[in-house]
């Protein structure tokens, strides 16, 4: 599997609870926080849920 870098670029404040929980599950707690994760179907689905709040790059 390939790796992707996920960076939180917009705040989760005033977002639906589901999106907040998705950000928490991805490990993104603060703005500009970056995580490098495997690009599994589960992770890609989570990223798709909060695509307007994060930036995704190939690692």
LUMLOKOL-680206 format. One line per 2 residues: their letters; for each residue y, z, x of N, C-alpha, C, O. Coordinates in steps of 0.05 Angstrom, whole numbers. Example, Ala and Ser with C-alpha at 12.3 -4.5 7.8 and 13.67 -1.06 7.14 Angstrom:
<atoms>
AS = -114 156 264 -90 156 246 -66 156 264 -66 169 285 ~ -45 142 257 -21 143 273 1 157 258 23 161 268
</atoms>
This chain:
<atoms>
XX = -24 0 17 0 0 0 25 0 18 25 11 39 ~ 46 -13 7 71 -13 22 87 12 14 82 25 -6
XX = 107 18 31 124 41 26 151 31 16 160 9 24 ~ 164 47 -1 191 41 -9 209 66 -5 199 88 -5
XX = 235 61 -1 254 82 2 270 83 -24 281 63 -33 ~ 272 106 -36 286 110 -61 310 129 -55 306 151 -44
XX = 334 120 -62 358 136 -57 373 140 -84 377 121 -99 ~ 380 165 -89 394 172 -113 424 165 -109 437 176 -91
XX = 435 146 -126 462 138 -122 480 146 -145 505 146 -143 ~ 468 154 -168 484 165 -190 471 191 -200 447 195 -197
XX = 488 208 -210 479 235 -218 461 234 -243 464 216 -260 ~ 444 254 -245 427 257 -268 440 274 -290 428 278 -311
XX = 464 283 -285 479 299 -304 485 282 -329 492 258 -326 ~ 482 293 -352 488 280 -378 470 256 -383 478 237 -395
XX = 445 258 -373 424 238 -378 403 251 -395 401 275 -397 ~ 387 234 -409 365 245 -424 346 262 -407 342 257 -384
XX = 333 282 -420 315 300 -406 293 286 -391 285 294 -369 ~ 283 265 -403 261 249 -391 269 238 -364 254 238 -345
XX = 294 228 -362 304 217 -337 308 239 -316 303 235 -293 ~ 318 262 -325 321 284 -307 295 293 -295 293 298 -271
XX = 274 295 -312 248 303 -302 236 282 -284 221 289 -265 ~ 241 256 -289 231 235 -271 244 237 -244 230 234 -224
XX = 270 242 -243 284 246 -217 272 270 -202 268 269 -178 ~ 267 291 -217 255 315 -204 227 309 -193 220 318 -172
XX = 212 294 -208 185 287 -200 185 269 -175 167 271 -158 ~ 205 253 -173 208 236 -149 219 251 -125 218 241 -103
XX = 229 276 -130 239 292 -108 268 286 -101 277 292 -79 ~ 282 275 -120 311 269 -115 328 289 -130 331 288 -154
XX = 339 308 -115 354 330 -127 384 327 -123 399 336 -141 ~ 393 315 -101 421 313 -96 429 284 -92 412 267 -86
XX = 455 278 -95 464 251 -91 459 243 -62 461 259 -44 ~ 453 218 -58 447 206 -32 421 217 -20 416 212 4
XX = 405 231 -35 379 241 -25 361 216 -24 361 200 -42 ~ 345 215 -3 327 192 1 299 202 5 294 221 19
XX = 280 189 -8 251 195 -4 237 169 2 243 148 -9 ~ 217 171 20 200 148 26 173 153 15 160 173 22
XX = 164 136 -4 139 140 -18 122 115 -18 133 93 -13 ~ 97 118 -24 79 95 -27 86 81 -53 93 94 -73
XX = 84 55 -54 91 39 -77 67 36 -96 56 14 -99 ~ 59 58 -108 36 58 -127 47 50 -154 71 51 -159
XX = 29 41 -172 38 34 -199 52 57 -214 71 53 -229 ~ 43 82 -209 56 105 -221 84 109 -211 102 114 -227
XX = 88 107 -185 115 110 -174 133 88 -183 157 93 -190 ~ 123 63 -184 140 40 -192 148 43 -221 170 35 -229
XX = 131 54 -238 138 60 -266 159 81 -268 177 78 -285 ~ 158 101 -252 179 122 -252 205 111 -243 226 117 -254
XX = 204 94 -222 229 81 -212 241 63 -234 265 63 -237 ~ 224 49 -248 234 31 -269 248 48 -291 267 37 -304
XX = 240 72 -296 252 89 -316 281 97 -308 298 99 -326 ~ 286 101 -283 312 110 -273 325 89 -255 341 96 -237
XX = 319 64 -259 329 42 -242 360 41 -240 371 32 -220 ~ 374 50 -261 403 50 -261 415 73 -245 439 74 -241
XX = 398 92 -236 408 115 -221 400 114 -192 411 130 -176 ~ 382 96 -184 372 96 -157 375 69 -144 379 48 -157
XX = 372 69 -117 372 44 -102 345 44 -88 336 64 -76 ~ 331 21 -90 304 19 -79 304 -2 -56 315 -24 -60
XX = 292 5 -33 290 -13 -10 262 -13 0 247 7 -4 ~ 253 -34 13 228 -34 27 231 -17 52 251 -18 66
X = 211 -1 58 212 16 82 199 3 106 198 15 127
</atoms>
